[in-house]
Amino acid sequence: MGRKSLASTFEILPAIDLRGGRVVRLVQGDFAQETAFSDDPVSVAQQFVEAGATWLHVVDLDGARSGLPVHGATVRRIIRAVGEGDRVRVEAAGGLRDRSSVAEVLDAGAARVVIGTAALRDAAFAGRLVADHGAERIVVAIDVRGGRAVGQGWAADAVGVDPAEAVRRLHDAGVTTFEATAIERDGLQEGPDLALYERLVVLGRGEIIASAGIATVEHLRAVRGVGCTGAILGRAIYDGRLDIREALSA
């Protein structure tokens, strides 16, 4: 599968969230509710690839919180270890809020980047990134809490915008792929927010990748059924509730 057809199939993207040099998972984006799973992010990435993953979703949580990339060196190590070529592709997220930081991680070999805060603030910024690198390499995060799309590392006081309006505006700017996260369901493994994903899918304004609450093959089938083109998997695979091989086979 070449980069011209990034959304041509339903993609499974195991998440590797980085904080303080470790692989962690949060609950509802709350940094006070952290569980650490590994001190070796590269090893975790290699295990996912050995299980059959062809995409990795790597998030710099410290960067998302600070607004500047913090774990750039670790992201590059992961890319070098597993992400060279088209067999395995790495997408990077967290703290990428200017053109130079985006260019740096793409030049390091990331297949695409995920931007959130900066795109929600300024759709034209996302449009410039698309012009610089191509729509297939720029994804926008639509992280929804209380019915509003928020950025700023999901800070409690983040000012949000209507998610459908954000998708419309960003698609008009050239963005064609969105990753939608229902923050209230993140880390709880209680099922996806199908109403949110369906609302965004029916807009017909680009591809929607689902995130948060997905813990079973049935959940994966459900998000695919409403029209999502992929799903990000987090705590369920770390807790052993959902096996990557099983997910890919299904």
C-alpha positions as CSV (number, residue, x, y, z in Angstrom):
1,M,0.0,0.0,0.0
2,G,1.7,3.2,-1.1
3,R,1.2,6.6,0.3
4,K,-1.1,7.6,-2.5
5,S,-3.8,5.4,-0.9
6,L,-3.4,6.0,2.8
7,A,-7.2,5.8,3.4
8,S,-8.0,3.1,0.9
9,T,-8.6,0.5,3.5
10,F,-9.7,0.4,7.1
11,E,-6.5,1.1,9.1
12,I,-5.7,-0.1,12.6
13,L,-3.3,2.3,14.3
14,P,-1.8,1.2,17.7
15,A,-1.0,4.2,19.8
16,I,2.3,4.9,21.5
17,D,1.8,7.8,23.9
18,L,5.1,9.3,25.3
19,R,5.5,11.1,28.6
20,G,8.7,11.5,30.5
21,G,10.4,9.0,28.1
22,R,8.0,6.2,28.9
23,V,5.0,4.7,27.1
24,V,1.9,5.6,29.1
25,R,-1.8,5.8,28.8
26,L,-4.0,8.5,30.3
27,V,-7.7,8.4,31.2
28,Q,-9.8,11.1,29.5
29,G,-6.6,13.0,28.8
30,D,-6.0,13.5,32.5
31,F,-2.2,13.7,33.2
32,A,-3.0,12.8,36.9
33,Q,-4.5,9.5,35.7
34,E,-1.5,8.0,34.1
35,T,-0.4,4.3,33.8
36,A,3.1,3.6,32.6
37,F,3.5,0.5,30.4
38,S,7.1,0.6,29.2
39,D,10.4,2.5,29.5
40,D,11.4,1.4,26.0
41,P,9.1,3.0,23.3
42,V,11.2,1.5,20.5
43,S,10.6,-2.0,21.8
44,V,6.9,-1.4,22.1
45,A,6.8,-0.2,18.5
46,Q,8.7,-3.2,17.3
47,Q,6.3,-5.5,19.2
48,F,3.3,-3.9,17.4
49,V,5.0,-4.3,14.1
50,E,5.8,-7.9,14.8
51,A,2.1,-8.4,15.5
52,G,1.3,-7.1,12.0
53,A,0.7,-3.4,12.5
54,T,1.4,-1.3,9.4
55,W,0.6,2.0,11.1
56,L,1.8,3.5,14.4
57,H,0.2,6.5,16.0
58,V,3.0,8.1,18.1
59,V,1.9,11.0,20.4
60,D,4.3,13.3,22.3
61,L,2.1,14.0,25.3
62,D,4.6,16.4,26.9
63,G,4.8,18.3,23.6
64,A,1.0,18.5,23.4
65,R,0.9,20.0,26.8
66,S,3.8,22.4,26.4
67,G,3.1,23.4,22.7
68,L,6.6,22.4,21.6
69,P,7.9,19.0,20.6
70,V,9.7,17.3,23.5
71,H,10.2,13.7,22.3
72,G,11.5,14.4,18.8
73,A,14.5,12.2,19.3
74,T,12.4,9.2,20.5
75,V,10.0,9.7,17.6
76,R,13.0,9.6,15.2
77,R,14.3,6.4,16.9
78,I,11.0,4.7,16.4
79,I,10.9,5.8,12.7
80,R,14.4,4.5,12.1
81,A,13.6,1.2,13.9
82,V,10.3,0.4,12.2
83,G,9.1,3.1,9.9
84,E,11.4,3.2,6.9
85,G,9.6,2.6,3.6
86,D,6.0,1.8,3.0
87,R,5.7,-1.5,4.9
88,V,5.3,0.3,8.3
89,R,4.3,4.0,8.6
90,V,4.5,6.2,11.5
91,E,2.3,9.2,12.2
92,A,3.5,11.7,14.8
93,A,1.4,14.0,16.9
94,G,1.8,16.4,19.9
95,G,3.2,19.9,20.0
96,L,3.4,20.4,16.2
97,R,2.2,23.9,16.0
98,D,4.5,25.6,13.4
99,R,5.7,24.8,9.9
100,S,9.3,24.1,10.9
101,S,8.4,21.5,13.5
102,V,6.0,19.8,11.1
103,A,8.7,19.8,8.4
104,E,11.3,18.4,10.8
105,V,9.3,15.3,11.7
106,L,8.2,14.7,8.1
107,D,11.8,15.0,7.0
108,A,12.8,12.5,9.7
109,G,10.6,9.9,7.9
110,A,7.1,10.2,9.4
111,A,4.5,9.3,6.9
112,R,2.2,12.0,8.2
113,V,1.7,14.4,11.1
114,V,-1.3,15.1,13.2
115,I,-2.0,18.7,14.2
116,G,-4.7,19.9,16.5
117,T,-4.4,23.2,18.4
118,A,-2.9,25.2,15.6
119,A,-5.3,23.9,13.0
120,L,-8.4,24.6,15.2
121,R,-7.1,28.2,15.8
122,D,-6.2,28.8,12.2
123,A,-7.5,26.7,9.3
124,A,-5.3,28.7,6.9
125,F,-2.3,27.3,8.8
126,A,-3.4,23.7,8.0
127,G,-3.9,24.8,4.4
128,R,-0.4,26.0,4.2
129,L,0.9,22.7,5.5
130,V,-1.2,20.9,2.9
131,A,0.3,23.1,0.2
132,D,3.8,22.4,1.6
133,H,3.6,18.6,2.0
134,G,0.4,17.3,0.4
135,A,-2.9,16.4,1.9
136,E,-2.0,12.8,2.4
137,R,0.7,13.8,5.0
138,I,-1.4,16.2,7.1
139,V,-4.1,15.0,9.5
140,V,-6.1,17.2,11.9
141,A,-7.2,16.0,15.3
142,I,-10.8,16.7,16.2
143,D,-10.7,16.1,20.0
144,V,-14.2,16.5,21.4
145,R,-15.2,17.2,25.0
146,G,-18.6,18.4,26.0
147,G,-19.6,18.6,22.3
148,R,-16.7,21.0,21.4
149,A,-13.5,20.3,19.6
150,V,-10.6,21.4,21.8
151,G,-6.8,21.6,21.5
152,Q,-4.2,22.8,24.0
153,G,-3.3,19.3,25.1
154,W,-6.9,18.7,26.2
155,A,-6.5,21.3,29.0
156,A,-9.7,21.6,31.1
157,D,-10.0,25.3,30.3
158,A,-9.4,24.9,26.5
159,V,-11.9,26.9,24.5
160,G,-13.6,24.7,21.9
161,V,-15.3,25.0,18.6
162,D,-18.2,23.0,17.0
163,P,-16.5,19.8,15.6
164,A,-18.6,19.7,12.4
165,E,-17.9,23.4,11.7
166,A,-14.2,22.7,12.3
167,V,-14.2,19.8,9.8
168,R,-16.0,21.9,7.2
169,R,-13.6,24.9,7.6
170,L,-10.5,22.7,7.5
171,H,-11.7,20.6,4.6
172,D,-12.2,23.9,2.7
173,A,-8.6,24.7,3.5
174,G,-7.5,21.4,1.9
175,V,-7.4,18.9,4.8
176,T,-8.8,15.5,3.8
177,T,-8.1,13.3,6.9
178,F,-9.4,13.8,10.4
179,E,-8.9,11.8,13.6
180,A,-11.8,12.2,15.9
181,T,-11.4,11.5,19.7
182,A,-14.3,11.4,22.2
183,I,-12.3,12.6,25.2
184,E,-14.8,11.5,27.8
185,R,-14.5,7.9,26.5
186,D,-10.7,7.9,26.3
187,G,-9.1,5.1,28.3
188,L,-12.4,3.8,29.6
189,Q,-12.8,0.9,27.1
190,E,-16.6,1.4,27.2
191,G,-17.3,1.7,23.5
192,P,-16.9,4.3,20.8
193,D,-19.0,7.5,20.4
194,L,-20.7,6.3,17.2
195,A,-22.9,9.4,17.1
196,L,-19.9,11.7,17.0
197,Y,-18.2,9.7,14.2
198,E,-21.4,9.4,12.1
199,R,-22.0,13.1,12.5
200,L,-18.6,13.8,11.0
201,V,-18.7,11.1,8.3
202,V,-22.0,12.2,6.9
203,L,-20.6,15.7,6.2
204,G,-18.7,14.1,3.3
205,R,-15.7,16.3,4.1
206,G,-12.9,13.9,4.2
207,E,-11.9,10.6,5.9
208,I,-12.7,10.1,9.6
209,I,-10.5,7.9,11.8
210,A,-12.0,7.0,15.1
211,S,-10.3,7.1,18.5
212,A,-11.3,6.5,22.2
213,G,-13.4,3.8,23.8
214,I,-12.5,1.1,21.3
215,A,-11.9,-2.2,23.1
216,T,-13.3,-5.1,21.1
217,V,-13.5,-6.3,17.5
218,E,-17.2,-5.5,17.7
219,H,-16.3,-1.9,18.4
220,L,-14.1,-1.8,15.4
221,R,-16.8,-3.2,13.2
222,A,-19.2,-0.6,14.5
223,V,-16.9,2.4,13.7
224,R,-16.2,0.9,10.3
225,G,-20.0,0.4,9.9
226,V,-20.7,4.1,10.3
227,G,-18.1,5.0,7.7
228,C,-14.8,5.6,9.5
229,T,-11.7,4.6,7.5
230,G,-9.6,3.6,10.5
231,A,-9.3,3.3,14.3
232,I,-6.7,4.2,16.8
233,L,-6.2,1.6,19.5
234,G,-4.9,2.4,23.0
235,R,-5.4,1.0,26.4
236,A,-7.3,-2.1,25.3
237,I,-4.2,-3.4,23.5
238,Y,-1.9,-2.6,26.5
239,D,-4.3,-4.3,29.0
240,G,-4.5,-7.3,26.7
241,R,-8.2,-7.0,26.1
242,L,-7.8,-6.6,22.3
243,D,-5.1,-8.4,20.3
244,I,-3.7,-6.5,17.3
245,R,-3.5,-9.7,15.3
246,E,-7.2,-10.4,16.0
247,A,-8.1,-6.8,15.1
248,L,-6.2,-6.9,11.8
249,S,-7.7,-10.3,10.9
250,A,-11.2,-9.1,11.6
